[in-house]
Structures are given as structure tokens and as C-alpha cells.
Amino acid sequence: MKSTLVFVYNANSDHASKLIDYAHKVLRPSTYACELCALTHNHFGERTAWKKFKQRTNRDMDFMYLRDFESTFNLRLDFPVIVEIKGKEIEVVVSKTELKQIISVKELIERLENYLADKK
């Protein structure tokens, strides 16, 4: 059975929320509530290393905002979070607590590559 890695951002998808999040990241990055976004994006969009990782990874990936995830899966977690979905099973791959401890996109990518290698 095929699985999908789902990256759930601690953010909302409406335009007002996106503008507020952007301003928050720029003006007070140390207090920004989405560690996943801070790792994968900079002020101008996706980090180059993150884009390359997504392109070379032969794995289904989905990227969701928290309300979209909650309504799709009827599940509340601590966001941000990375999960793997296989059928009806949902496994936490990297929790919010773990994301807080990751200091760079390179470290996140290494962690995900190790996880994916163990799943082969």
C-alpha cells in the first residue's frame, strides 16, 4: 500500500493569516509559531535545499495547513507536524517538539532521508 508524507503547517490558508504570518516571521522570527515553515521557507519562499529535496525524493508528499488537516482527517495534533499516512493509519514522523530541536533545513532533510531509508 502506498503512503504519503504529510507536512502540516501551524498556519491557516486564508490571505489575512498568510500576511500576518509573513510579517511575524520577518519582525519577530524567534516567536513565530510554525517551526516547520521556519525551516523550509525564508522571507522569499521555499529554501533552495528544500525544493531540491522535494524534487529528488521519490515519495508522495502533501502540504497542508492545520485547519485543512483537521477537517480532512478529523484529527487534532500539536502543529506543526510531519506524518505518514498509509491507508487509515497515521504515524507521526516528526513531532512539534522534535521540530523545535531541529536547527536547519539540512538537518530536517537528513532526518527525513533517514526515516525514508528505514522504510524501504
DRENDREN-797509 format. One line per field, with one value per residue: residue number from 1; residue in one letter; x, y, z of N, C-alpha, C, O, CB in turn. Coordinates in steps of 0.2 Angstrom, whole numbers. Glycine has a CB too. Example, Ala and Ser with C-alpha at 12.3 -4.5 7.8 and 13.67 -1.06 7.14 Angstrom:
n <- (1; 2)
res <- (A; S)
nu <- (66; 64)
nv <- (-28; -11)
nw <- (39; 35)
cau <- (62; 68)
cav <- (-22; -5)
caw <- (39; 36)
cu <- (66; 64)
cv <- (-16; 0)
cw <- (39; 39)
ou <- (71; 67)
ov <- (-17; 6)
ow <- (42; 40)
cbu <- (57; 70)
cbv <- (-22; -3)
cbw <- (45; 29)
END
This chain:
n <- (1; 2; 3; 4; 5; 6; 7; 8; 9; 10; 11; 12; 13; 14; 15; 16; 17; 18; 19; 20; 21; 22; 23; 24; 25; 26; 27; 28; 29; 30; 31; 32; 33; 34; 35; 36; 37; 38; 39; 40; 41; 42; 43; 44; 45; 46; 47; 48; 49; 50; 51; 52; 53; 54; 55; 56; 57; 58; 59; 60; 61; 62; 63; 64; 65; 66; 67; 68; 69; 70; 71; 72; 73; 74; 75; 76; 77; 78; 79; 80; 81; 82; 83; 84; 85; 86; 87; 88; 89; 90; 91; 92; 93; 94; 95; 96; 97; 98; 99; 100; 101; 102; 103; 104; 105; 106; 107; 108; 109; 110; 111; 112; 113; 114; 115; 116; 117; 118; 119; 120)
res <- (M; K; S; T; L; V; F; V; Y; N; A; N; S; D; H; A; S; K; L; I; D; Y; A; H; K; V; L; R; P; S; T; Y; A; C; E; L; C; A; L; T; H; N; H; F; G; E; R; T; A; W; K; K; F; K; Q; R; T; N; R; D; M; D; F; M; Y; L; R; D; F; E; S; T; F; N; L; R; L; D; F; P; V; I; V; E; I; K; G; K; E; I; E; V; V; V; S; K; T; E; L; K; Q; I; I; S; V; K; E; L; I; E; R; L; E; N; Y; L; A; D; K; K)
nu <- (4; 3; 11; 9; 19; 14; 15; 11; 7; 8; -2; -14; -24; -30; -29; -27; -22; -10; -3; -1; 6; 18; 23; 25; 35; 46; 47; 47; 55; 59; 48; 39; 26; 27; 37; 41; 38; 47; 59; 58; 56; 61; 61; 57; 51; 51; 65; 80; 87; 77; 67; 75; 76; 63; 61; 70; 66; 58; 44; 27; 21; 12; 6; -1; -12; -16; -30; -36; -30; -35; -49; -50; -45; -51; -44; -34; -19; -3; 3; 16; 18; 24; 18; 15; 5; -4; -15; -28; -20; -11; 5; 16; 29; 39; 38; 30; 38; 50; 53; 55; 68; 76; 88; 91; 87; 94; 97; 84; 81; 90; 86; 73; 77; 84; 73; 65; 74; 74; 62; 61)
nv <- (-6; 11; 25; 42; 56; 69; 86; 97; 113; 125; 135; 145; 145; 156; 173; 184; 178; 173; 184; 190; 180; 181; 194; 192; 182; 190; 201; 196; 183; 174; 171; 165; 154; 142; 130; 122; 129; 139; 132; 127; 137; 154; 172; 174; 164; 146; 137; 134; 122; 114; 114; 106; 94; 90; 88; 78; 67; 52; 50; 51; 67; 78; 95; 104; 115; 118; 119; 113; 100; 95; 95; 87; 74; 73; 75; 80; 87; 92; 105; 113; 97; 82; 69; 52; 44; 30; 21; 20; 22; 33; 40; 48; 56; 67; 76; 91; 95; 89; 96; 108; 106; 105; 113; 117; 117; 108; 98; 94; 88; 78; 70; 66; 59; 48; 42; 39; 30; 20; 15; 8)
nw <- (0; -4; 3; 10; 14; 25; 27; 39; 42; 55; 53; 44; 29; 24; 16; 24; 36; 30; 27; 40; 46; 38; 41; 54; 54; 49; 57; 70; 72; 81; 89; 81; 77; 69; 67; 57; 45; 46; 45; 32; 23; 18; 19; 6; 0; -3; 3; -6; -4; 1; -9; -19; -12; -11; -25; -28; -21; -21; -17; -12; -7; 3; 7; 20; 28; 45; 49; 37; 38; 50; 47; 36; 41; 53; 65; 78; 82; 89; 81; 71; 62; 55; 46; 42; 31; 28; 20; 32; 43; 53; 56; 66; 61; 62; 77; 84; 95; 92; 80; 85; 90; 79; 69; 57; 39; 32; 42; 45; 32; 32; 43; 38; 26; 32; 39; 28; 22; 31; 30; 18)
cau <- (0; 6; 10; 11; 21; 10; 18; 6; 10; 4; -4; -20; -23; -33; -24; -25; -17; -3; 0; 1; 12; 24; 25; 28; 42; 51; 48; 49; 55; 60; 42; 35; 23; 27; 44; 41; 38; 54; 64; 58; 55; 64; 56; 56; 48; 54; 73; 83; 89; 70; 65; 79; 74; 56; 61; 73; 63; 53; 39; 21; 21; 7; 7; -7; -12; -19; -37; -37; -28; -40; -56; -49; -43; -54; -39; -31; -12; 1; 6; 17; 20; 25; 15; 15; -2; -4; -22; -31; -15; -7; 11; 19; 36; 42; 33; 31; 43; 56; 54; 58; 75; 80; 90; 92; 83; 99; 96; 77; 81; 94; 81; 68; 80; 85; 67; 63; 78; 72; 55; 62)
cav <- (0; 17; 30; 49; 61; 75; 91; 101; 119; 128; 141; 145; 146; 162; 178; 188; 174; 172; 191; 191; 175; 183; 199; 189; 179; 195; 206; 193; 176; 169; 170; 163; 148; 137; 128; 118; 134; 142; 128; 125; 144; 160; 178; 175; 157; 140; 137; 130; 115; 111; 112; 101; 88; 88; 86; 71; 62; 48; 49; 56; 72; 83; 100; 106; 120; 115; 118; 108; 93; 93; 94; 81; 68; 73; 73; 86; 85; 98; 108; 109; 90; 78; 62; 47; 41; 24; 19; 23; 23; 40; 39; 54; 56; 72; 80; 98; 95; 87; 101; 114; 105; 104; 120; 119; 113; 102; 93; 91; 84; 72; 66; 63; 54; 43; 39; 35; 24; 14; 12; 4)
caw <- (0; -5; 9; 9; 19; 25; 31; 42; 45; 60; 50; 41; 22; 21; 14; 30; 40; 27; 28; 47; 47; 34; 45; 61; 53; 47; 63; 77; 70; 87; 92; 76; 80; 65; 66; 50; 40; 48; 42; 25; 20; 21; 18; -1; -2; -1; 3; -12; -2; 2; -16; -22; -8; -14; -32; -29; -16; -24; -12; -12; -2; 3; 12; 22; 34; 51; 48; 32; 40; 55; 44; 31; 44; 59; 70; 81; 84; 90; 75; 65; 62; 49; 47; 36; 30; 24; 21; 38; 48; 53; 60; 67; 58; 66; 81; 85; 100; 88; 75; 89; 91; 73; 69; 50; 34; 31; 47; 43; 26; 34; 47; 33; 22; 36; 40; 22; 20; 36; 27; 12)
cu <- (4; 5; 12; 14; 17; 14; 13; 9; 5; 2; -11; -19; -26; -28; -22; -20; -10; 0; 3; 7; 18; 27; 28; 35; 47; 52; 50; 50; 56; 53; 37; 33; 24; 35; 45; 42; 45; 59; 64; 57; 59; 59; 54; 53; 52; 62; 75; 84; 82; 67; 68; 77; 68; 57; 65; 70; 57; 48; 33; 22; 15; 8; 1; -7; -16; -26; -39; -36; -34; -47; -55; -48; -47; -50; -35; -24; -9; 5; 11; 19; 20; 23; 16; 8; -2; -11; -26; -26; -12; -1; 14; 27; 41; 37; 35; 37; 50; 58; 57; 66; 79; 82; 91; 88; 88; 97; 89; 77; 85; 89; 76; 71; 82; 78; 65; 67; 76; 66; 56; 62)
cv <- (6; 22; 37; 52; 67; 80; 96; 107; 122; 135; 140; 147; 153; 168; 182; 184; 174; 179; 192; 186; 178; 189; 197; 186; 184; 199; 202; 185; 172; 167; 167; 155; 141; 135; 125; 124; 138; 138; 127; 132; 149; 166; 178; 168; 151; 140; 132; 123; 111; 109; 106; 94; 85; 85; 79; 66; 58; 46; 54; 60; 76; 88; 103; 111; 116; 114; 113; 101; 91; 91; 88; 74; 68; 71; 79; 84; 92; 100; 113; 102; 87; 71; 58; 44; 36; 21; 23; 25; 30; 39; 46; 53; 60; 76; 87; 99; 94; 93; 107; 113; 105; 112; 122; 115; 107; 97; 90; 86; 77; 67; 63; 58; 48; 39; 35; 29; 18; 11; 8; -4)
cw <- (0; 1; 6; 15; 19; 30; 33; 45; 50; 58; 46; 34; 20; 20; 20; 35; 37; 28; 35; 48; 44; 39; 51; 60; 52; 53; 69; 75; 76; 90; 87; 78; 75; 63; 59; 45; 40; 45; 35; 20; 23; 19; 11; -4; 1; -2; -3; -10; -1; -5; -19; -18; -11; -21; -32; -25; -20; -20; -12; -6; -2; 8; 13; 28; 39; 50; 43; 34; 45; 52; 39; 35; 51; 65; 72; 84; 86; 84; 76; 67; 55; 50; 41; 36; 25; 25; 27; 43; 47; 58; 60; 65; 62; 70; 81; 90; 96; 83; 78; 90; 85; 71; 61; 45; 32; 36; 47; 38; 28; 38; 42; 29; 26; 38; 34; 20; 25; 33; 21; 13)
ou <- (9; 0; 15; 11; 17; 15; 10; 12; -1; 4; -13; -15; -25; -23; -16; -16; -5; 7; 9; 11; 24; 33; 33; 39; 53; 58; 54; 46; 54; 53; 31; 37; 22; 38; 51; 46; 48; 64; 69; 58; 60; 53; 49; 51; 56; 65; 71; 82; 82; 65; 65; 77; 67; 53; 63; 72; 52; 47; 34; 23; 13; 11; -3; -2; -20; -28; -44; -39; -36; -50; -60; -52; -47; -51; -34; -24; -12; 8; 11; 21; 18; 25; 17; 6; 0; -12; -26; -28; -10; -3; 16; 30; 46; 33; 40; 42; 55; 64; 61; 70; 85; 77; 93; 86; 85; 97; 88; 75; 83; 89; 74; 68; 81; 78; 62; 65; 77; 64; 51; 63)
ov <- (7; 22; 38; 52; 70; 78; 99; 106; 121; 140; 134; 151; 154; 168; 184; 187; 174; 179; 194; 188; 178; 189; 199; 187; 183; 200; 205; 181; 166; 163; 166; 152; 136; 138; 126; 123; 139; 141; 127; 131; 149; 164; 181; 168; 152; 143; 127; 118; 105; 103; 102; 89; 79; 80; 75; 60; 62; 40; 60; 58; 78; 87; 105; 111; 111; 108; 109; 97; 85; 87; 84; 69; 63; 67; 84; 79; 97; 96; 116; 100; 90; 68; 61; 42; 36; 18; 29; 28; 32; 38; 49; 48; 59; 79; 89; 103; 97; 94; 110; 117; 105; 116; 128; 109; 102; 91; 84; 81; 72; 61; 57; 53; 42; 33; 30; 24; 12; 5; 5; -8)
ow <- (4; 4; 1; 20; 14; 36; 29; 50; 50; 61; 45; 32; 14; 23; 21; 37; 40; 29; 36; 52; 47; 40; 54; 64; 54; 55; 73; 78; 75; 94; 89; 80; 77; 59; 56; 40; 35; 42; 32; 14; 29; 17; 9; -10; 6; -6; -4; -14; -3; -5; -22; -22; -12; -22; -37; -26; -22; -19; -14; 0; -8; 14; 9; 31; 38; 52; 43; 32; 44; 54; 39; 34; 55; 69; 68; 88; 85; 81; 81; 72; 50; 55; 36; 42; 20; 31; 26; 48; 42; 64; 55; 68; 65; 67; 79; 89; 97; 82; 76; 90; 85; 71; 60; 47; 31; 34; 48; 38; 26; 37; 43; 28; 23; 38; 34; 18; 23; 35; 19; 8)
cbu <- (-5; 5; 14; 4; 29; 3; 24; 1; 11; 8; 1; -26; -26; -39; -27; -32; -20; -4; -4; -5; 10; 22; 19; 23; 41; 48; 42; 43; 61; 65; 39; 38; 16; 23; 46; 35; 32; 55; 64; 52; 47; 71; 60; 62; 48; 52; 76; 89; 93; 66; 65; 86; 74; 51; 65; 80; 60; 56; 42; 15; 27; 0; 12; -11; -16; -17; -41; -33; -21; -41; -58; -43; -36; -60; -34; -35; -8; 6; 0; 22; 14; 33; 8; 21; -7; 2; -22; -37; -10; -12; 15; 19; 37; 47; 32; 25; 42; 55; 47; 55; 76; 75; 97; 100; 82; 106; 96; 72; 85; 100; 78; 65; 87; 88; 61; 63; 86; 72; 50; 68)
cbv <- (0; 21; 28; 52; 62; 73; 95; 97; 124; 128; 144; 149; 141; 165; 182; 190; 167; 171; 197; 189; 169; 186; 204; 184; 175; 200; 210; 194; 176; 173; 176; 163; 148; 138; 124; 114; 139; 144; 121; 121; 145; 161; 184; 176; 157; 134; 134; 133; 115; 115; 119; 102; 89; 94; 91; 72; 65; 42; 49; 52; 76; 80; 105; 100; 127; 118; 124; 110; 94; 99; 100; 82; 67; 69; 68; 90; 82; 97; 111; 112; 87; 78; 63; 42; 47; 19; 11; 20; 17; 46; 33; 57; 57; 76; 77; 101; 90; 80; 103; 114; 98; 101; 120; 119; 118; 104; 97; 97; 87; 74; 71; 69; 57; 45; 45; 40; 26; 17; 18; 6)
cbw <- (6; -11; 14; 6; 19; 27; 27; 46; 39; 67; 45; 44; 19; 26; 9; 34; 41; 19; 26; 51; 44; 27; 46; 63; 46; 42; 64; 82; 65; 92; 95; 69; 81; 58; 72; 49; 41; 55; 45; 23; 20; 18; 19; -5; -9; -5; 10; -15; 4; 6; -20; -21; 0; -13; -36; -27; -10; -28; -5; -12; -1; 5; 8; 25; 32; 57; 47; 26; 43; 60; 40; 27; 46; 59; 67; 86; 78; 96; 71; 61; 66; 46; 50; 36; 28; 26; 23; 40; 48; 54; 58; 74; 51; 62; 88; 88; 105; 84; 72; 95; 94; 67; 72; 48; 27; 31; 54; 42; 21; 38; 52; 29; 19; 43; 42; 16; 22; 43; 26; 8)
END
